[in-house]
Amino acid sequence: MNVIRVRGPVRLAGTTYVSGSKNAVLPIMAASILAPGTHYIENVPFLVDVVNMAQILHDLGIDTYWVDSKPVEIEEAGRLGPHVIRRTQRHPAWSGYPDWRTPGDGMIEINVGDIVSDTASYEAVSRMRASISVLGPLVARVGHARVSMPGGCVIGPRPVDLHLKGLRTLGAKVELQGGFIEASAAGLQGDRIYLGGPRGSTVLGTATVMSTACLAEGVTVIEHAAQEPEVVELATFLRNAGARISGDGTHRIIVEGVSSLHSAHHRVIPDRIEAGTLACAAVATGGEILIENARFDHLFALWDRLQSAGAFIDEVGGATMVRGQKRPQATDVSTFPYPGFPTDLQAQMAGVLVRAEGTSVITDRVFPERFWYAPEMTRLGARIRVEIPSATVQGTDRLWGAEVAARDLRGAAALVIAALSAEGETVIRDGGHLYRGYEDLPSQLKFLGADISVEGVSGDVEDSL
Ligand code: EPZ
């Protein structure tokens, strides 16, 4: 059982950094299936979900290694432009982390040769929803794929109907057999596809169609595409691999199919959700932090809500300054697809507003049921009433430490944030969830002055699975 202990109240202060983006890396790893060769991805965070994706690729015959970030001589150096990478040691990523890892400086090498299997198992997919991202690339590369239907999860139902609609429109035959998605295509034909769903567009659905369309015959136009920065990251990686994609970052993406793709080299953007989580922790504690390498332009919706809660936010020479008031002001939050307020920061914002002066209403229009953290926060003295798709938060100026339980990644981060401003000790059970999406949030917070410790969670994969 892994436990995180937080003693408060504390006021965070100091300078911190942000790791590479989890939600950019995972679709890029899956899309590498499309392109035989050796790919290098820099600024990859040491996360459980990266190991999970490496395990899925390993089962398909694709081996991913952590490499230290020295340059290595590679015969395709010319193909990768002037950048030369020297590898002096490597570690199989599907078996965990190297003991020589330096958080914030991960690099992976993905060796894509022949595909030896077309199946992503129920066990793998049930562990990580992003596994669905291998479906389209497998169909495009080898003509068939068998991927377990992802179940629901604690944040609510996770349908994939839009992914399947996209594949069918490109000419794939898609059936559901015994809990598996069976997809096959003798050849793929570009077409126009509308990806708007009941709650806006779909991030991984856009990734699925954009990746698959790279090897389809002719032109594909994706209408109502997701505009998240992570979609732009994937498009950039695919262009580096020879794909012809334009319009990424807008609601309309155009893909001109090509006959094949090749090795690519890519450096991943900083994780905007990690940056936003650190900013919420600073504001919740009335602290002042400088985030060295956050992409300020990726978080305008969060800056708007934090300023409405009384915080001072500024971009200072490439870094982001975040300063909270002694006690936040109440404000309302509604989540939407990018560039709206991210659903992945909704719980962390609750961690701020539970101590605000006044009453706030948080509405999640992307995952309406994403409020399981609320009853856990009430154990700290928070006053939250959930009526799906909203939570009404009546701010209180004092919270008290208690024992709580984490059930998913972002909810776990929210409980840590609330605990930082609670008086006394909070014990967070199942704290290992954090390490699915944060390299080492407890250490980052400790460096900013938090009194936080972890037990049974070494940050190694075994402890966190
Ligand atoms: C991605 O999930 C992220 N995960 C999620 O982050 C994030 O919360 C989500 O996008 C929304 O921003 C990764 O990138 C690995 P969606 P994804 O398809 O793509 C509905 C985290 O904490 N929908 O954009 O699976 C769906 O039910 C994770 O890092 C359909 O109706 O989310 C939801 O209401 C959690 N049909 C909405 O669209 C479909 O076929 C958005 O889902 C697909 C989705």
Residues whose N, C-alpha, C, O or C-beta is under 5 A from the ligand:
A	BS01	EPZ	N23 A130 P157 R158 P159 V160 D161 L162 H163 G197 P198 R199 S201 T202 V203 L204 G205 T343 D344 V366 F367 R410
